[in-house]
Amino acid sequence: MKAVLPSGDLSALLKIGSSPLKYDPIKDPDNSGYGRISLSGGKLFVESSSMTMSAKAVGDATGEDGHCCLQLDVIAEMLKVMPAGEDAVLETDDLKLKLKVGKSKCSFGCLHANTIAPLGSPSKDLPSLKLSLDELTSSISAASVSGEPNDADGIRSNVLLEVVDGTLMAVGTDNIRCSIVPIPGECTIDFRGTVSIKGSKALKTLECTEVSVAKLGESVVFLDGSGGFIQFQQSESALKGFPDFRPILTVPYIDELKMSTERFTTVMAGANKINPQECVMFVEDDEIAVANTRLEDGTEYRGSVTYDGQPGYDIKVALCPLLLIDYLKTLKSDSLSFFFSPDRNGMGSPGHIMIRDEAGSLFFVKSLVCLVEMPVL
């Protein structure tokens, strides 16, 4: 094999093609970063598989057809220290791959050429959803803040993707809070699948603006339009055991309070610094006040934000700042709405709280029993 292409293009292909080796949440001790590079018909293919993921990147190159199997991450690291803006030349010789960029050269040991079989390509006629890659990745990232990447049972470590009334939703939960983030785009087919929180980071390596999302057997595949893709094996336990989030979309809430996203995020960030486990939020005149105390040294905090709305009763609710702050940082709209559930938990505090931003993103969280003492200040 001999392949010639811009070094920047090769670097991008390696980033996509090796993503399973980097982002797979279940590490395979046997693959050691090995993947496959091949040239056929003017196309260079870089691909690899791991325990729960596989990926193929496709780019243009000239040269002589052939293939080799080697450690993709080693080539990627060496490209970083080679001249930028030059052509990269890949050439196999026995069990070695030689790389030349400008006047820089290096060689890499290879496995037997047939050690790793090529990946098949999904059918172009596969029913799919076409979405903005940026919208998709940002929505999955926003939903994942309510999950738990290292969760053993798989439910909390996955984001659910499901079409509801013509809109694809990204949903994450840890059974205390739940994020429901709509993904803009036209959805003409039913779809339900899961993507691991850790593995979803690989989607950001794709070099495209629009991505197609499809079900392929027991997996979810994201196609970039050039023939490349990233494929995820679904978590069966997560798919079957994921809590039904749809009731949250229709549950009755009262006392809508509208406020500045930036200001409320700043106030909650202050509370999170003092005591991330608990704070008290209460309505005082035309402001919502948030206060808490650091138990170990008695440091007290109080911040406030103005709001629009007419609460129907006195509001005093205990919150865990840590559960809110990461979600608030994902919001892009200028304002948000705070809602309270009408049911009481028997201690004078609403049982559930919901936050909604202007883009339709929802955050549902159980409130703490309101026994937290308010600082005197």
C-alpha positions in Angstrom: 0.0 0.0 0.0 1.1 3.5 -0.7 -1.2 6.4 0.1 -0.7 10.2 -0.3 -2.9 12.8 1.2 -2.7 16.1 3.2 -1.4 15.4 6.7 -4.3 17.4 8.2 -6.8 15.1 6.4 -4.9 12.0 7.7 -5.0 13.4 11.2 -8.8 13.9 11.0 -9.3 10.4 9.7 -7.3 8.9 12.5 -9.2 10.9 15.1 -12.6 9.4 13.8 -11.3 5.9 13.0 -9.6 5.4 16.3 -12.4 6.9 18.5 -13.7 3.5 19.8 -10.2 2.8 21.2 -10.4 6.1 23.1 -14.0 6.6 24.1 -15.3 3.0 24.7 -16.6 2.9 28.3 -15.6 -0.7 28.5 -12.0 -1.0 27.7 -10.8 -4.0 25.8 -7.4 -5.1 27.2 -6.6 -7.1 24.1 -6.9 -4.5 21.3 -4.0 -2.3 22.5 -5.0 0.5 20.2 -4.8 -1.5 17.0 -6.9 -0.6 13.9 -6.8 -1.0 10.2 -5.7 1.4 7.4 -6.5 0.6 3.8 -6.5 2.3 0.4 -8.9 1.2 -2.3 -10.1 3.0 -5.4 -8.8 6.4 -4.4 -10.4 6.2 -0.9 -8.4 5.8 2.4 -10.2 3.9 5.1 -9.3 4.2 8.8 -11.2 1.9 11.1 -11.2 0.2 14.5 -13.5 -1.7 16.9 -13.7 -2.1 20.6 -16.0 -3.8 23.1 -19.1 -1.7 22.5 -18.1 0.6 19.6 -16.8 0.6 16.0 -15.9 3.4 13.6 -14.8 3.9 10.0 -13.5 7.2 8.5 -13.3 7.7 4.8 -11.1 10.2 2.9 -9.6 10.8 -0.5 -6.0 9.7 -1.3 -3.9 8.7 -4.2 -1.4 5.8 -4.5 -1.4 2.0 -4.6 -4.2 -0.1 -3.1 -3.4 -2.2 0.0 -3.9 -2.3 3.8 -2.2 -2.8 7.1 -3.0 -3.3 10.8 -1.3 -1.2 13.4 -1.6 1.1 16.5 -3.6 4.1 15.2 -3.0 6.2 18.3 0.8 6.0 17.8 0.5 7.5 14.2 -1.8 10.2 15.5 0.6 11.3 18.1 3.6 11.3 15.7 1.6 13.5 13.2 1.3 16.2 15.9 5.1 16.7 15.8 5.5 16.6 12.0 5.3 19.6 9.7 1.8 21.0 9.2 0.4 21.8 5.7 2.5 19.1 4.0 1.4 15.9 2.3 1.6 12.7 4.3 2.9 9.6 2.5 2.0 6.2 4.0 3.9 3.2 2.6 4.0 -0.5 3.8 7.1 -2.6 3.7 6.8 -6.1 5.0 5.5 -5.7 8.6 6.2 -2.0 8.8 4.4 1.2 7.8 6.6 4.1 6.8 5.2 7.6 7.3 6.8 10.7 5.6 5.6 14.3 6.1 7.9 16.9 4.5 11.4 15.9 5.6 10.2 14.1 8.7 10.1 10.3 8.6 9.2 7.5 11.0 8.1 3.9 10.8 5.7 1.7 12.8 5.5 -2.0 13.4 2.4 -3.7 12.0 0.5 -6.9 12.7 -0.1 -9.4 9.9 -2.2 -7.5 7.2 -5.2 -9.8 7.7 -5.3 -9.7 11.5 -8.2 -7.2 11.6 -11.0 -7.7 9.1 -12.6 -4.6 7.4 -15.9 -3.3 8.8 -19.0 -3.6 6.6 -20.8 -0.4 5.7 -24.5 0.3 6.6 -26.9 0.4 3.7 -27.5 3.9 2.3 -31.3 3.1 2.2 -31.4 2.5 6.0 -34.3 4.5 7.5 -32.7 7.4 9.4 -33.1 10.8 11.1 -31.0 13.6 9.6 -29.9 16.1 12.2 -27.4 18.9 12.7 -24.3 17.2 14.3 -23.7 20.3 16.5 -27.3 20.2 17.8 -27.1 16.5 18.4 -23.8 16.5 20.3 -24.8 19.5 22.4 -28.2 18.0 23.3 -26.7 14.7 24.3 -24.1 16.5 26.4 -26.8 18.6 28.1 -28.9 15.5 28.9 -25.9 13.6 30.2 -25.4 15.9 33.2 -28.3 14.2 34.9 -26.7 10.8 34.4 -23.7 9.0 35.9 -21.0 7.9 33.5 -19.5 5.2 35.8 -22.8 3.7 36.8 -22.6 -0.1 36.8 -26.2 -0.9 35.9 -26.0 1.0 32.6 -29.2 3.0 32.9 -27.6 6.1 34.5 -24.5 5.8 32.2 -26.6 6.1 29.0 -28.5 8.8 27.3 -31.8 7.7 25.7 -32.7 9.0 22.3 -36.4 8.7 21.5 -38.8 10.3 19.1 -41.8 11.9 20.9 -44.5 13.6 18.8 -42.2 14.2 15.9 -39.2 15.4 18.0 -36.1 13.5 19.0 -35.4 13.8 22.7 -32.1 13.2 24.5 -32.9 12.0 28.0 -30.5 11.4 31.0 -31.4 10.5 34.5 -29.9 9.3 37.8 -33.4 8.6 39.3 -33.2 11.8 41.3 -33.1 14.3 38.5 -33.9 14.0 34.8 -32.9 16.1 31.8 -35.1 16.1 28.7 -33.5 18.0 25.8 -35.3 18.3 22.4 -33.0 18.0 19.3 -34.1 20.3 16.4 -34.8 18.4 13.2 -37.5 16.7 11.2 -38.2 13.2 12.5 -40.3 11.1 10.1 -39.6 7.7 11.7 -40.0 6.2 15.1 -36.7 5.8 16.9 -35.6 4.6 20.3 -32.0 3.8 21.3 -29.3 4.4 23.8 -25.8 5.9 23.6 -23.3 5.7 26.4 -22.3 9.0 28.0 -18.6 8.3 27.6 -18.9 6.9 24.1 -21.0 9.8 22.8 -18.0 12.0 23.1 -16.7 10.3 20.0 -19.4 12.0 17.9 -17.5 15.3 18.2 -14.7 13.8 16.1 -17.0 13.5 13.0 -16.1 15.9 10.2 -19.5 16.9 9.0 -22.3 19.4 9.6 -25.2 17.0 9.2 -25.4 13.4 10.5 -27.8 10.5 9.9 -28.9 8.5 12.9 -30.3 5.0 12.3 -30.9 1.6 14.0 -28.8 -1.2 12.7 -29.8 -4.5 14.4 -29.0 -4.1 18.0 -26.9 -1.0 17.6 -27.2 2.7 16.8 -25.2 4.1 14.0 -24.3 7.7 13.1 -23.3 8.2 9.4 -21.4 11.3 8.2 -22.4 11.2 4.5 -18.9 10.3 3.2 -19.3 6.6 4.0 -17.8 7.0 7.4 -19.7 6.2 10.6 -19.5 5.6 14.4 -21.6 2.7 15.7 -22.6 2.0 19.2 -23.8 -1.4 20.6 -26.9 -0.6 22.7 -27.0 -1.4 26.4 -29.9 -3.9 26.6 -30.4 -3.2 30.4 -30.5 0.5 29.8 -33.0 0.3 26.9 -35.3 -2.0 28.8 -35.0 -0.4 32.2 -34.9 3.3 31.3 -37.6 5.0 33.3 -40.6 6.4 31.3 -39.9 10.1 31.1 -43.1 11.0 29.2 -45.2 11.8 32.3 -42.8 14.6 33.1 -43.9 16.3 29.9 -47.5 16.5 31.0 -47.4 16.6 34.9 -49.2 19.6 36.3 -47.0 22.4 37.7 -47.9 25.7 39.4 -46.3 29.0 40.2 -44.2 29.7 37.1 -41.4 32.1 38.0 -39.4 33.5 35.1 -35.8 34.8 35.7 -32.5 35.5 34.0 -30.6 32.3 33.2 -27.2 34.0 33.7 -28.1 35.5 37.1 -29.7 32.4 38.5 -26.7 30.3 37.4 -24.4 32.8 39.2 -26.5 32.6 42.4 -26.6 28.8 42.4 -22.8 28.7 41.7 -22.3 30.7 44.8 -24.4 28.4 46.8 -22.6 25.4 45.3 -19.2 26.8 46.5 -20.4 27.2 50.1 -22.3 23.9 50.5 -22.9 21.8 47.3 -25.3 19.4 49.2 -28.0 21.7 50.4 -29.4 25.3 50.2 -32.7 27.0 50.8 -34.6 28.8 48.1 -37.5 31.1 49.1 -39.5 34.0 47.7 -39.0 37.3 49.4 -40.9 40.4 48.0 -40.0 40.5 44.2 -36.9 38.4 44.5 -36.0 34.7 44.9 -33.3 34.3 47.5 -30.9 31.4 47.8 -29.0 30.8 51.1 -26.9 28.2 52.8 -24.1 27.6 55.3 -20.8 25.7 55.2 -21.2 23.5 58.3 -17.5 23.0 59.0 -16.7 26.7 59.6 -20.0 28.5 59.7 -19.5 30.5 56.5 -22.9 31.8 55.3 -24.0 32.8 51.8 -27.0 34.5 50.3 -27.8 35.5 46.7 -30.9 36.7 45.0 -32.4 37.1 41.6 -35.5 39.1 40.5 -38.4 37.2 38.8 -41.6 37.7 36.9 -44.7 35.8 38.1 -47.2 35.6 40.9 -46.6 32.6 43.2 -49.9 31.3 44.7 -48.4 30.5 48.1 -45.3 31.1 50.1 -42.4 29.1 48.6 -39.6 27.7 50.6 -37.8 24.7 49.1 -34.5 22.9 49.9 -32.3 22.1 46.9 -29.0 20.4 46.3 -26.9 23.0 44.3 -24.7 20.3 42.9 -27.6 18.7 41.1 -28.6 21.9 39.4 -25.4 23.7 38.5 -24.1 21.5 35.7 -27.5 21.6 34.0 -27.7 25.4 34.3 -24.4 25.7 32.5 -25.7 23.9 29.5 -28.6 26.4 28.9 -28.2 28.8 26.0 -31.4 30.9 26.3 -31.4 34.2 28.2 -34.2 33.3 30.5 -35.7 30.2 32.2 -38.9 29.3 34.1 -39.0 27.6 37.5 -42.1 25.5 38.3 -43.2 23.7 41.4 -45.4 20.6 41.7 -48.7 21.2 43.5 -48.2 18.1 45.7 -46.6 18.6 49.1 -44.2 16.3 50.8 -45.7 16.8 54.2 -43.0 19.2 55.4 -44.2 22.4 53.7 -42.0 21.9 50.6 -43.0 21.1 47.0 -42.3 17.5 46.1 -40.8 18.2 42.7 -39.3 21.1 40.8 -39.0 21.6 37.1 -36.9 24.1 35.1 -37.6 24.9 31.5 -35.6 27.2 29.1 -36.8 29.0 26.0 -35.5 26.2 23.7 -37.8 23.7 25.4 -35.2 21.9 27.5 -36.6 20.5 30.7 -35.0 19.6 34.0 -36.9 17.7 36.7 -35.5 17.2 40.2 -36.9 16.0 43.5 -36.7 18.7 46.2 -35.2 17.9 49.6 -37.4 17.9 52.7 -37.2 21.5 53.8 -35.5 21.1 57.2 -32.4 23.0 56.1 -31.8 26.0 58.4 -31.7 29.4 56.8 -28.6 31.5 57.6 -29.1 34.6 59.8 -26.6 36.8 58.0 
